[in-house]
């Protein structure tokens, strides 16, 4: 009798559908855009409701950074780094754009509170987040949930991804991006 029970248990464990490629992919394989590939189109609104497209910035460099949430400690520190170095990015002919799933009103409060001087675009429907592969399954304290994996793309004047930073660590990130921009521009 015991043999039948264990055989049945084994069969139950191995039975069932195989996971799809999307289900079995590791989080960092979840559709991030590789350097050298064309950056996906963007059409999102800023804090004032103005629509911005990535194509509007063709001919210049774009620092496109994805962050989880307005006015949290890490996201604020990252935004303030870009704010403080905006003039240096401008001299390098680069536009800084932050994108999160927060709405326009949240971006307005966040930008006003921290005197942010660059574009914040709202993606509450998460379409751009998904197109750039940054909307992924995350885990905290054993709980799994979907969220933004902090990622930055450097997009060249032709609209191609020139460099990508995965799982960004906030300290000195803006300086790292600026250094890579200087390197790629040959300045």
C-alpha positions, -999 to +999 in steps of 0.1 A: +000+000+000+027+025+009+044+020-025+012+030-043+009+061-022+044+073-030+040+065-067+009+085-068+026+114-050+054+114-075+030+114-104+011+144-089+043+164-085+054+159-121+020+162-137+007+195-151+015+219-179+050+230-184+057+267-177+058+290-208+090+307-218+077+339-202+069+322-169+103+305-167+123+335-177+145+350-150+135+385-141+164+401-160+154+381-191+120+396-192+122+417-223+149+444-215+161+461-246+197+452-255+222+479-265+223+483-303+185+478-306+160+505-315+144+520-284+106+513-283+083+543-290+070+563-261+039+585-260+033+595-224+021+626-205+041+648-182+029+664-149+011+691-168-007+667-192+015+675-222+021+644-244+058+636-251+071+611-277+106+597-278+107+607-314+105+644-303+141+640-290+156+623-320+190+639-329+199+643-292+209+619-264+182+607-240+187+594-204+156+574-198+154+561-163+126+540-149+119+542-112+093+525-089+075+553-071+074+591-065+086+605-032+102+573-018+137+576-004+156+558-032+135+574-060+139+608-044+177+604-041+179+593-077+157+622-090+177+647-070+210+635-085+196+640-120+182+674-109+216+685-095+234+675-127+209+686-153+231+715-166+259+690-171+236+667-191+223+696-211+259+706-220+263+670-233+231+675-254+212+649-233+176+651-221+168+634-188+134+617-186+121+597-156+092+573-160+072+555-133+036+541-130+025+571-109+000+595-125+005+631-135-008+645-102+017+624-083+045+636-105+034+672-100+036+669-062+069+650-064+085+676-088+073+706-069+084+692-035+119+684-047+123+712-073+128+687-101+139+704-133+135+676-159+106+656-174+087+630-154+063+609-175+034+590-162+027+554-172-002+542-150-012+517-177+023+503-176+026+499-214+059+516-218+072+499-186+063+466-202+078+475-236+111+483-220+110+451-199+112+469-165+077+458-152+087+425-136+079+402-108+097+413-076+100+397-042+102+413-008+100+395+026+089+364+007+059+382-010+059+383-048+044+412-066+048+431-099+068+463-099+093+485-116+129+472-116+151+503-114+167+505-149+183+533-170+187+534-207+210+557-226+195+563-260+217+577-288+207+605-313+195+578-338+171+563-313+190+532-305+199+520-270+236+528-265+239+515-229+217+500-202+221+499-164+202+470-147+191+468-111+204+504-106+220+512-072+211+548-065+244+562-050+264+580-077+241+567-105+237+600-123+275+605-123+279+570-138+254+578-165+272+611-172+306+594-174+292+568-199+277+596-220+310+615-221+327+582-231+302+574-259+302+610-272+340+610-273+342+642-252 
